[in-house]
Amino acid sequence: MSKVILLSEADLRACVALDLAAVDCVEDAFRRLATEPVVMPPILRLDIVQNNGEVDVKTAYLPGLDSFAIKVSPGFFDNPKLGLPSLNGMMMLLSARTGILEALLLDNGYLTSVRTAAAGAVAARWLAREDARRAAVIGAGAQARLQLAALKLVRPIEAASVWSPNASEARRYADEMSKTLGIAITACADIDTALAGADVAITTTPSREPLIEARHLRPGLHITAMGSDAEHKNEIAPAAIAGATRYVCDRLAQVRVLGELHHAIDAGAVSADASFPELGQVIAGQVAGRTSADDVTICDLTGTGAQDTAIATFAFERARTSGRGTPFEA
């Protein structure tokens, strides 16, 4: 028998916040992908179409870490009609030496939300202009809120605009987030208006049709696209991908299958065998990111098992240090 630590969402929220420590944790995971023999299999995906649901399973082994995580992440997008959250999930943390289960992290998707937002901050830290002060957020859901808060940790954002296909949600977002972050936020009636004058744009929707077109690209703009984590999702038009000065992704093999890049390949805007840098390579200094203030940069984030192992081990260590969690015999 072995002792397993059960960590509730409340435990994990008490241990892990969306702060610079979490951003640094996720940045380290990106760096390891570029510099170490990380073992990260393709995402296992299950679609339950009749209930508008999807389930992703992600995992990775990062050399040097004592544990690795296996994450189960369901998204059932009709749940709000039932008074339930769209996203939930859990992570299992196992010993990288013995494979014995060490902890169950019943986070209901909280750690995924934190690491996803932190990844956006990492992208902005390495690709957005250092003087970026105005943001545009496409989408008005939970991740749209976290992404803007994370961006503010790494760039001096003073104002933002937001667009959502649901105008009332955009207005609610602008009202709530302006109070939370202490900056002026404007709800916009269309994407063109939202992007006008933006230094950083963040797309956070499950859209199946492109939202950002080539005409929206202008000198100095950085775009973080994080909504296209499945083959059918698409927020950035193929011509915009082809028109950027620098396109960067989290994992090239992955975005060729389910990120924005695969739509550009399918449309013939980008060659199927074209090579693009990964964010970890930029962080490790292996390739250049932004090289001038006028560069247009796009970072295509689909989420990786490496990030999940990183945030899970980070959370578990903090929980052990603070004495949180309920042990039980497995």
C-alpha positions as CSV (number, residue, x, y, z in Angstrom):
1,M,0.0,0.0,0.0
2,S,1.1,3.6,-0.7
3,K,0.1,6.9,0.7
4,V,-1.6,9.2,-1.8
5,I,-2.3,12.9,-1.2
6,L,-5.8,14.2,-2.2
7,L,-5.8,17.9,-3.1
8,S,-9.1,19.6,-3.5
9,E,-9.7,22.7,-5.7
10,A,-9.7,24.8,-2.5
11,D,-6.3,23.3,-1.5
12,L,-4.9,24.1,-4.9
13,R,-6.3,27.6,-5.0
14,A,-4.7,28.3,-1.7
15,C,-1.3,27.1,-3.0
16,V,-1.2,28.4,-6.5
17,A,-2.2,31.7,-7.9
18,L,-1.8,33.3,-11.3
19,D,1.4,35.2,-10.5
20,L,5.0,35.6,-11.7
21,A,6.0,32.3,-10.0
22,A,3.4,30.4,-12.0
23,V,4.5,32.2,-15.2
24,D,8.2,31.3,-14.5
25,C,7.1,27.7,-13.8
26,V,5.4,27.4,-17.2
27,E,8.3,29.3,-18.9
28,D,10.7,26.6,-17.6
29,A,8.5,23.9,-19.1
30,F,8.8,25.6,-22.5
31,R,12.5,25.9,-22.1
32,R,12.8,22.2,-21.2
33,L,10.9,21.2,-24.4
34,A,13.7,22.9,-26.4
35,T,16.7,21.8,-24.4
36,E,15.9,18.4,-22.8
37,P,14.7,15.0,-24.0
38,V,11.2,15.6,-22.9
39,V,8.8,12.6,-23.5
40,M,5.4,14.0,-24.6
41,P,3.0,11.8,-26.6
42,P,0.3,13.2,-28.8
43,I,-2.9,14.4,-27.1
44,L,-5.6,11.7,-26.7
45,R,-8.9,13.3,-27.6
46,L,-12.5,12.0,-27.2
47,D,-15.4,13.9,-28.8
48,I,-18.9,13.3,-27.5
49,V,-20.7,15.3,-30.2
50,Q,-24.3,14.6,-29.1
51,N,-23.6,16.4,-25.8
52,N,-21.4,19.1,-27.2
53,G,-18.5,17.6,-25.2
54,E,-14.8,16.9,-25.6
55,V,-12.2,15.3,-23.4
56,D,-8.4,15.8,-23.8
57,V,-5.8,13.7,-22.0
58,K,-2.3,15.1,-21.8
59,T,0.9,14.0,-20.2
60,A,4.7,14.5,-20.4
61,Y,7.8,13.4,-18.6
62,L,10.3,16.2,-18.0
63,P,13.8,15.0,-17.1
64,G,14.9,16.3,-13.8
65,L,11.5,16.3,-12.2
66,D,10.7,13.6,-9.7
67,S,7.1,13.3,-10.9
68,F,4.9,13.4,-14.0
69,A,1.3,14.3,-14.5
70,I,-1.5,12.8,-16.5
71,K,-4.4,15.2,-17.0
72,V,-8.0,14.5,-17.9
73,S,-9.7,17.7,-19.1
74,P,-13.4,17.6,-20.1
75,G,-15.2,20.4,-21.8
76,F,-18.9,20.2,-22.1
77,F,-20.1,23.4,-23.6
78,D,-23.9,23.1,-23.0
79,N,-23.3,22.8,-19.2
80,P,-24.1,26.4,-18.5
81,K,-27.7,25.7,-19.5
82,L,-27.7,23.2,-16.7
83,G,-26.1,25.5,-14.2
84,L,-22.8,23.7,-14.5
85,P,-19.3,24.9,-15.5
86,S,-18.2,24.1,-19.1
87,L,-14.7,23.0,-18.0
88,N,-13.5,20.7,-15.3
89,G,-11.0,18.0,-14.8
90,M,-8.3,16.5,-12.7
91,M,-4.6,15.6,-12.7
92,M,-2.9,12.5,-11.4
93,L,0.7,12.9,-10.3
94,L,2.9,9.8,-10.4
95,S,6.5,9.1,-9.4
96,A,8.8,9.3,-12.4
97,R,11.0,6.6,-10.7
98,T,8.5,4.0,-9.7
99,G,5.2,5.0,-11.4
100,I,3.4,4.9,-8.0
101,L,0.6,7.4,-7.7
102,E,1.6,10.2,-5.4
103,A,-1.3,12.7,-5.6
104,L,-4.7,13.3,-7.0
105,L,-5.2,16.9,-7.9
106,L,-9.0,17.5,-8.0
107,D,-8.7,21.0,-9.4
108,N,-11.8,21.1,-11.6
109,G,-9.7,22.6,-14.3
110,Y,-8.2,25.4,-12.1
111,L,-4.6,24.4,-12.7
112,T,-5.2,24.2,-16.5
113,S,-6.7,27.7,-16.4
114,V,-3.6,29.0,-14.6
115,R,-1.1,27.3,-16.8
116,T,-2.9,28.4,-19.9
117,A,-3.0,32.0,-18.9
118,A,0.6,31.8,-17.7
119,A,1.6,30.4,-21.1
120,G,0.0,33.5,-22.7
121,A,2.1,35.7,-20.4
122,V,5.3,33.8,-21.4
123,A,4.5,34.4,-25.1
124,A,4.0,38.1,-24.5
125,R,7.2,38.3,-22.4
126,W,9.2,36.9,-25.3
127,L,7.4,38.2,-28.3
128,A,5.4,41.4,-27.5
129,R,7.1,44.8,-27.5
130,E,8.4,45.8,-24.1
131,D,6.5,49.0,-24.3
132,A,3.2,47.4,-25.2
133,R,0.5,49.3,-23.4
134,R,-2.8,48.5,-25.1
135,A,-4.4,45.1,-25.3
136,A,-7.3,43.7,-27.4
137,V,-9.1,40.6,-26.0
138,I,-11.2,38.6,-28.4
139,G,-13.7,36.6,-26.3
140,A,-15.1,37.4,-22.8
141,G,-15.1,34.1,-20.9
142,A,-13.0,32.9,-18.0
143,Q,-9.8,32.5,-20.0
144,A,-10.2,36.0,-21.5
145,R,-10.2,37.3,-18.0
146,L,-7.1,35.3,-16.9
147,Q,-5.2,36.1,-20.1
148,L,-5.5,39.8,-19.6
149,A,-4.5,39.5,-15.9
150,A,-1.5,37.4,-16.9
151,L,-0.5,39.8,-19.6
152,K,-0.5,42.7,-17.1
153,L,2.1,40.8,-15.1
154,V,4.7,41.0,-17.9
155,R,3.8,44.2,-19.8
156,P,2.7,47.7,-18.7
157,I,-0.8,47.4,-20.0
158,E,-2.8,50.6,-19.4
159,A,-5.9,50.1,-21.4
160,A,-7.8,47.3,-23.2
161,S,-10.7,46.6,-25.6
162,V,-12.8,43.5,-25.7
163,W,-15.1,41.9,-28.3
164,S,-17.3,39.0,-27.9
165,P,-20.0,37.5,-30.2
166,N,-22.3,38.1,-27.2
167,A,-22.3,41.9,-26.7
168,S,-23.7,41.7,-23.2
169,E,-20.8,39.5,-22.1
170,A,-18.4,42.0,-23.6
171,R,-20.0,44.8,-21.6
172,R,-19.9,42.7,-18.4
173,Y,-16.3,41.8,-19.0
174,A,-15.3,45.5,-19.5
175,D,-17.1,46.5,-16.3
176,E,-15.8,43.7,-14.1
177,M,-12.2,43.6,-15.4
178,S,-11.7,47.4,-15.4
179,K,-12.5,47.3,-11.7
180,T,-10.3,44.2,-11.1
181,L,-7.3,45.4,-13.0
182,G,-7.6,49.1,-12.5
183,I,-7.4,50.0,-16.2
184,A,-9.8,51.4,-18.7
185,I,-11.5,48.6,-20.8
186,T,-13.9,49.3,-23.7
187,A,-16.4,46.8,-25.0
188,C,-16.4,47.0,-28.8
189,A,-19.2,46.2,-31.3
190,D,-16.8,44.6,-33.8
191,I,-13.3,43.1,-34.1
192,D,-11.9,45.8,-36.3
193,T,-12.7,48.4,-33.6
194,A,-11.3,46.2,-30.8
195,L,-8.0,45.7,-32.6
196,A,-7.5,49.3,-33.6
197,G,-4.4,50.6,-31.8
198,A,-3.7,47.4,-30.0
199,D,-0.1,46.4,-29.2
200,V,-1.1,42.9,-28.1
201,A,-4.2,40.9,-29.1
202,I,-5.3,37.7,-27.4
203,T,-7.9,35.3,-28.9
204,T,-9.7,33.1,-26.4
205,T,-12.7,31.7,-28.3
206,P,-13.8,28.3,-29.6
207,S,-14.5,29.8,-33.0
208,R,-14.7,27.6,-36.0
209,E,-14.2,30.5,-38.4
210,P,-11.3,33.0,-38.5
211,L,-11.7,36.1,-36.5
212,I,-8.4,37.9,-37.1
213,E,-7.7,38.5,-40.8
214,A,-4.6,39.7,-42.7
215,R,-6.0,43.2,-42.8
216,H,-5.7,43.4,-39.0
217,L,-2.0,43.0,-39.0
218,R,-0.1,46.2,-38.4
219,P,3.5,47.0,-37.5
220,G,4.4,46.1,-33.9
221,L,1.4,43.9,-33.2
222,H,1.7,40.7,-31.2
223,I,-1.1,38.1,-31.2
224,T,-1.4,35.3,-28.8
225,A,-3.9,32.7,-30.1
226,M,-5.0,30.1,-27.6
227,G,-8.5,29.1,-28.6
228,S,-7.7,26.6,-31.3
229,D,-6.9,23.5,-29.2
230,A,-8.9,21.1,-31.5
231,E,-8.8,20.4,-35.3
232,H,-12.1,22.2,-36.0
233,K,-11.3,25.4,-34.1
234,N,-9.8,28.4,-36.0
235,E,-9.3,32.0,-34.9
236,I,-6.6,33.3,-37.2
237,A,-7.0,33.4,-40.9
238,P,-4.4,31.5,-43.0
239,A,-3.4,34.7,-44.8
240,A,-2.6,36.3,-41.4
241,I,-0.4,33.4,-40.4
242,A,1.4,33.7,-43.7
243,G,1.6,37.5,-43.4
244,A,3.2,37.6,-39.9
245,T,6.9,38.5,-39.6
246,R,7.3,35.7,-37.1
247,Y,5.0,32.8,-36.3
248,V,5.9,30.9,-33.2
249,C,4.1,27.9,-31.6
250,D,4.2,25.8,-28.5
251,R,4.9,22.4,-30.3
252,L,5.3,22.3,-34.0
253,A,4.2,18.7,-34.4
254,Q,1.0,19.5,-32.5
255,V,0.0,22.7,-34.3
256,R,0.4,21.0,-37.6
257,V,-2.5,18.8,-36.5
258,L,-4.8,21.0,-34.4
259,G,-3.5,24.6,-34.1
260,E,-3.9,27.6,-36.3
261,L,-1.0,26.4,-38.4
262,H,-2.9,23.4,-39.7
263,H,-5.6,25.6,-41.2
264,A,-2.9,27.7,-43.0
265,I,-1.4,24.5,-44.3
266,D,-4.8,23.1,-45.5
267,A,-5.5,26.4,-47.2
268,G,-2.2,26.4,-49.0
269,A,-1.0,29.6,-47.4
270,V,1.9,27.8,-45.8
271,S,3.9,24.8,-47.0
272,A,3.1,21.5,-45.2
273,D,6.8,21.0,-44.5
274,A,7.6,24.6,-43.5
275,S,9.6,24.8,-40.3
276,F,8.7,27.3,-37.6
277,P,10.3,28.0,-34.2
278,E,8.8,26.8,-31.0
279,L,8.4,29.2,-28.0
280,G,10.9,27.2,-26.0
281,Q,13.5,27.7,-28.6
282,V,13.1,31.4,-28.4
283,I,13.3,31.3,-24.6
284,A,16.5,29.2,-24.8
285,G,18.1,31.6,-27.3
286,Q,18.2,29.0,-30.0
287,V,16.2,31.1,-32.5
288,A,15.2,34.8,-32.6
289,G,11.8,36.0,-31.6
290,R,10.9,39.6,-32.1
291,T,13.8,41.4,-33.8
292,S,12.4,44.9,-34.3
293,A,9.6,47.1,-32.9
294,D,7.8,46.8,-36.2
295,D,7.7,43.0,-36.4
296,V,4.2,41.3,-36.4
297,T,4.4,38.2,-34.2
298,I,1.9,35.4,-33.7
299,C,2.2,32.8,-31.0
300,D,0.0,29.7,-31.5
301,L,-0.7,28.0,-28.2
302,T,-2.5,24.7,-28.1
303,G,-1.5,23.5,-24.6
304,T,1.1,20.8,-23.9
305,G,1.5,18.0,-21.4
306,A,4.8,19.5,-20.4
307,Q,2.9,22.5,-19.0
308,D,0.6,20.2,-17.1
309,T,3.4,18.2,-15.5
310,A,5.2,21.5,-14.6
311,I,2.2,23.1,-12.9
312,A,1.1,19.9,-11.2
313,T,4.6,19.3,-9.6
314,F,4.7,23.0,-8.7
315,A,1.4,22.8,-7.0
316,F,2.2,19.5,-5.2
317,E,5.4,20.9,-3.8
318,R,3.7,24.0,-2.5
319,A,0.9,21.9,-1.0
320,R,3.5,19.7,0.8
321,T,5.4,22.8,2.1
322,S,2.2,24.3,3.5
323,G,0.8,21.0,4.8
324,R,-2.3,21.0,2.7
325,G,-4.0,17.9,1.3
326,T,-5.7,14.8,2.7
327,P,-3.5,11.6,2.8
328,F,-5.1,8.2,2.3
329,E,-3.9,4.7,1.7
330,A,-4.2,3.5,-1.9
